[in-house]
Amino acid sequence: MSTIEPEIAIIGLPESGKTTLLAALWHMVREPGSVTSLKFDGLSQGNYEHINGLAKRWRAGKKQQRTQTSGAKVVTMRLKNAEGREISVSFPDMPGEDFAGMWENRELDESVSLTLLAPAIVLVVNGDTIKFPAWIVERMQLAQAAGIEPDGVDVANWSADLAPTQVQVVALLQFLMSGSLGVGARRLAVLISAWDEVEGEGMEPEEVLSVKLPLLDQYLRNGRDPWAWKVWGLSAQGGVYEDQDKDERIAATEALREIERPSDRIRLVDGKAVSSDVTLPLDWLIG
Amino acid sequence: MASQPNACTNEDCSFAIDSKCVEGYPLEECPHLTRIAVEDIKLDEEMEVAPTEMKVVALDLGEALSRAEASSMQARRVSRVVGIIGPNDAGKTSLLASVYDLLQEGPLAGVGFAGSSTLIGFEKVCHDARVTSRRNAPYTERTTQGVDATFFHLDLRPNDGEIVSLFIGDRSGEDYLAASDDLSSAAEFFELRRADVVTLLVNGEHLASSENRHEAKATTPQIVDALVEARSFRKGCRVAIVLTKHDAVLASPHEERVQRDFDEIVDSIIATHGVHLGEIDRFVVAASPKNATKVKRGDGVDRLLHFWLHDTPTPAPVPRAFPDSARMIDLLDSRNGASA
């Protein structure tokens, strides 16, 4: 049986849901009886402490702790597809600060750059925290209509972190197509995370991309850079999780824990189709 | 060659004395044997720690491009170079910022965003019109005087056609005004010599003001006279003449008079230079209005963008106005014609 060893890099700004995705994925492929496109194919030599810890917190309904703020922990999973082909997929679990740093400081560690040469990319964008640009003239018009006098607050100087989410994400993807990171055509799975917070607006993932991230949508559709891409909505938690550090107790989290199979918390949306199989984007990426 | 084992971590083993494993393992298989003795391990302060050097990969800065950077990028795909001329406060920076900011909300009149090498540069010039600046009114920083022009870059796909790289030149308005006083200063205006489209801004707010109206009417054609005389424009170069700050015009009691004055300015430029220049068209924009009750933000910019991107026969390169230039980039400009 032939084995392929693709690398998939998961990228995204801080707190976009990259680690939660990894946790849900690792739990699901190992959950007895779960129906997934890619299946668990056994353990191999290596340390699973990191990924097991992530899956444990995910099962308990606890928020993931922030990924260490430098360097990448590489998580390798042995999976097999429907044809029985063995696939060893490795994911560098990189902190979002590395990606924010690429935009703000225009540099990255060489060790991190090597992980970004992967031919397949998962881009995670938190659908609930998208910063969209807003313009003074329109804001003032609304304020005047509401009879609100503008208050004299201190002017904020420009800094890169103020840029809209879509601008930072486009910059990230452009980096991956140029200079030393440019390795030619790649596949890109765009996952709009926190889908449980977004789906109330009644839009499919592609509509969310065009409405909430129109610059990114245009960049991908106009095809200047050779991305083969597809977009999904993903709720990897199914709802809100508790913050362990704050000793939170949330009724909605308790309801999630009551679901018999933890993998049933996951919702992956592809157009109108809804599934709990979080491996589908990976299967598509591996082609 | 591997060193001989010389110690055992099993306290019951007398390997150090009789060289025999108490558990009966062959030496190479014993998990307790070590090739260094405890006393051989240096204390922390004795350890020589090689400094770990974190190598860093530098990424593209994303700032507005230098002339050389823009030249090298132009070779990649079909491109248009736009030179924007106007006196101080005519709205040059607001105009180029508004093209980018309008694309934040989706395609602009069928023209879609496909990429940009100057995202940081754009974000900087857009900042003071956005809520994140915490200002109560849009503001635009002046371009620094006496500094070489830079280029803002956008890759755009018009109506599903071929992607076009747009390079928009940015230089201080004072520098262009200086050409009216001293033609030799126009030698530096490489962004105009290589421009496919020159965009001349007429400050609508000034035309609406009795104090500034006559100055605006007089100086606008004079700048064009000077730049044509200095051969800063290619023969056949297309020209957009743009009435800016339309919100200020609409807010004034002189809307009709401003339009009449603007038409006179355009007509006089056509009459004087129509033979030398290519297609000349007139536009009215409100790139960054201070008040959007009568006109929406970016009004008229879409039509201007289409004019910039419009495909026309390549204008003939201008014979060099200052052929003694020793700079390679100038020589390249004059040889390459359209692509320069």
Interface residues (C-beta under 8 A of the other chain):
Chain A: M102 R106 E107 L108 D109 E110 S111 S113 F132 P133 A134 W135 I136 V137 E138 R139 M140 Q141 P150 G152 V153 D154 V155 A156 W158 A160 L162 A163 P164 Q166 V167 V170 A171 Q174 F175 S178 G179 S180 L181 S210 P214 L215 Q218 Y219 R221 N222 G223 R224 D225
Chain B: M54 K55 V56 V57 A58 L59 D60 L61 G62 D101 L103 Q104 E105 G106 P107 G112 F113 A114 G115 S116 S117 L119 I120 E123 K124 C126 H127 D128 A129 R130 V131 T132 S133 R134 R135 N136 A137 P138 D155 R157 I163 S288 P289 K290 N291 A292 T293 R297
